[in-house]
Amino acid sequence: MLQYPPLPYEQMTLPKVTKKQLEILLLIYRYRFIDRKQIQTFLTHKNHRRIHAWLTDLVEKDCIGGIYSNKMPENTKPTVYYLGKNGRKILVQHFRDIATTVEDGDGTTDVDIQQLTNTYKDSQRTEIFRICCLALVHIAITTQSVADAEGYNLVFASPTVCQTYSLLSKFDSYARFQKGKGKKKHYVFLYITNRTPKRFIRYRIAEVIKFLTREWDYETTDPKPMVLCICSNIPIRNYTKKLIESKLEYYRPDEPLNFGLTTLSEYKAHSFSPQHWKHPTIKEDW
């Protein structure tokens, strides 16, 4: 059984939260920023007033913080939430409680606690960072709805979870679909926004291709996943497609890499429908 040294604040009484409120804290931990409507979708709760009451109580207890604007048209958007001081403390205790009930812990709980340190300054994060986090929540919700509709068992790794695995740390999210004992389908997601400087996009795409063509096979015998690039609009999708084509020309992997590109709005509306995806093409050598 794992043993942890006490932390200074453990002498203090933490605020009491319900099981549903703990679920909310875990959702925020996994995605960093999430709005009220997205939380309600994840919890599959029909009563938005109940969700609002839980969130208001968590804000008052300094478990979460909220971002809301009174200016038009921003005031029509739902409040966006991030982890607060007491929320982090409650989750540290939660992860430690899990560790004491699991025999021969594999270190996952330690990684979860370490990941919480990344949330300390979330109240000061840039708007671009928040937009990216919210987009990844939409991707997760859409992916889950596809799995539910088609009868697939889904394993989905959020951005925070991806950072705990070396094979997934280059990506924003991961999904594994399987129906019964059938073949597993593996996907990794990258969210690419037009508000990110293009030099950073070029660097990221190069790092992903380099990782898949050089490092992946050293770390695992698993097949390479399909890389799904979800872009904020059509121009950045077209730019990213040409960028991937140019990088693949340079690397020329022995095993073809599969990329698919679409926009966030198209993914939310049409998910995996083939006609709404673009695929990079490489010129054949003479």
N, C-alpha and C positions, 0 to 999 in steps of 0.2 A: 504494500500500500504506500502511495506517495505521501511524503510529509513536506509541508511548506512552512517556512518560518513566518511568524506573525508579522503583519504590516502595522505601522503606527495607527492608521485609521481604523483598524479592526477593534480597537478599544471603544470606538464610537458606535452608536446605534444607527444603522443604515435605515433609510426609509422603507416602509413596507410596500411591496408591489404585488399585484395579482399575477396569476399565471399568464393571462393575456397581456398584461403590461410587460412581463418578462419576455414574451414573444416579440413584442414591439421593440424592446431594447436589443434583442438578438438580430432582428431585421435591420435596425439602424447600424449595428456593428458590422453586418455583412456587406452593406451597401454604402455606408458612410452618410449619404444624404438620401432622404426618401420623403415623399409628400403624403398628405393625409389620404388621398384617394388610393394611392399605391398600397399603403398600409391596409386599408379596408379591403382591397382586392386580395392581398396575401392572406388575410385573416378570414376571407369569405364571410364577412359579417354584413348583413343587410342594413343594420341600423347605424347610420352615420353619426347620430347623436351620441351613441354609446362610445364609438371610436373617439369622438371629440372629447367626451368626458374623461376617458382614459389618458388621452394626450395632455389635456389641460392639467390633470392631476400630476402627471410626470414632469411637466414644465415647472409647476409650483414646487415640486420636491427637488428641483435642480438635477433631475435625472436626464433630461433632454433639453435642448434649446430649439427655438423656432425662428425661422426667417420669414417675414411677411412684410409686404409693402402696402402703404395706404394710397399710393399714387396709381392713377389710371395708366395703362390697362393692367398693371401688375397686380392690383388688388382683386382681380378676378381669378387669380391663380391660387391653388391651395397652399397652405403653409408648408414649408420644407423643414424637416427636423434633422438634428444631429445629436450625437451623444454629449451629455453633460457630465459634470464631475461625479455626482452620485450614481449616475448610470454606469460609468466605468467601474466604480467600486462594487456595485451590485454584480456586474458581470464577472469581475475578478473572483468574487466569492462563489458565483455560480460555476465557473470553470473549475475552481478548486474542489467544490462539492462533487462535481462529476469525476474528478481524478481520484477521489477517495472511495468511490463506489465501483471503479473499474479496476479489475486485477491486471497487473503487469501493464501499466499505462505505457502507451507508445510515444509519449512526448507531445501528442497533439494538443493537449490542454496547455502545456507550457508555451507552445507556439501561439495559441489563442490569446493568452495573457500578454505575450510580447506584442502581438498585433494591436492590442488595445492602446499601446503607447503612441501609435500613429494617429490616434484620434484626439490627442491632447489639444491641438490648435485648430480643430475643425471649424470653430466659430470664426476663424480668420482666413479660411480658405477662399480662393478666388471664385468668381462667378463661373468661369470656364470649368473649373474642377467640379463645382456643384452640378452644372449642366451635364457633364459627362457621367457623373454618378446617377443622376435621374434617368438618363438615357439607358444606362445599363439595367436599371430596375425595369424599364419598359421591355427591354430585350428578355429579361428573365420571365416576366409575366406572359409575354407572347409565346415564349418557348414552352412554358408549362401548359398553356392553353392548347397548343398543338399536341403535346403528349397526351393530355386528357382526352381530346377529341378523337385521336387516332388509336387510343388504347395502348400507348407505349408506357413502359416504366422509365422514368426519367431520373437521372442523377445530374444535378446542376450545381456547379461551383461558382459562387459569387466572386467579385473582385478580391475581397479580403481572403476568402478561402484559397483562391488561386495563388496568392502570395505565400502560402504555407507549403506549396509543393514546387520543387525545382522544375519539374516538367511543365508546369502551368504558369510559372511566374512571369513569362513574357506576354501573357495574354490577359484579357479583361474578364473573360468568363469561359466556362467549359460546360458542355452538355453531352451526355451519353444516353442514347435512345436504345431500348431493347424491348421487343415484344415476345413475351414468354421466354423460351430458350433459344430464340432466334439470334441472328447475327447482330452484334452491337454496332451502332453508328456513332462515331466520335466527331464532335465539332468544337472548335475554339472560336471565340469572338474577339474582334477588335472593334472598338468604337472610335471613329475618326471624325472630328468636327472641323468645319471650315474656320473656326476661330483659333485653331492651333497653328502656330507658324509652320510653314511647309518644310523648313529644314528639320524640324522635329519629326514630322511625318516621314520624311525620307530616312532619317536615322532609325526610326522605329521599324519601318518595313524592312530595312536592311538587316536589323538585328533579328527579327522574326525569321526571315529566310535563312540567315546564317545559322541560327539555332536549329532549325528543322533539317538543314542539309548537312550540318557538321556535328552538332552536339547531341541531337536526339538519339541517334543510333548507339552512341556510347553509353547513354543512360538507361535505355530500355529497348526491348525487342517488340514493343507494341507498335502497331501500324501508325503512321502519321495521321493526325486528324485533318479534317477539312477546315480551312481557315475562312471564316465568314467575316467579312469587313462590312460593318454597318456604318454608313456615312450620314452626316447630317443633312446633306442636300445632293442634288445631281451633279453640279460642277465638281465638288470634292470627290464624289464617287468616280467620275471620269478621270480626274487627276490621279487618284490612287490606282486605278486600273492600269493606266499608262506607266506609272511608277513601278508597279509590280512586274509588268512585262519587261521593263528595262533591267530590273534587278535579276529576274530569272534568266535573262539572256546572259548576264554576267556569271551567275553561279552555275547554270547548267547542271542541276541535280541529276544523279543517276536514276533516282526514283521520282517520278513527276509529283509536284506539289499541287494540291487542289485548293484553289481560291474561288470564292464567290463574293460578289459585291452587290449591295443594294442600299437603299436609303432607309432611315429609321421609319419614316412614314409608310413606305412600301412594306417593310417587314411587319409592322404592326397590323397592316391591312391584309397582307397576302402571305405572310410567313414564308414557307418554303416553296411556294408555287414557282416552277422553273422559269416562266416567262418574265418574272420580275427580278431575275438575277443576271448579272454580267460576269463573264469569266475571262480572265487574261488569256491571251494567245501568244505563242512564241513562234517566231519564224523558223522554219526548218532549214538546217544546213543543206547546202547544195551537195 
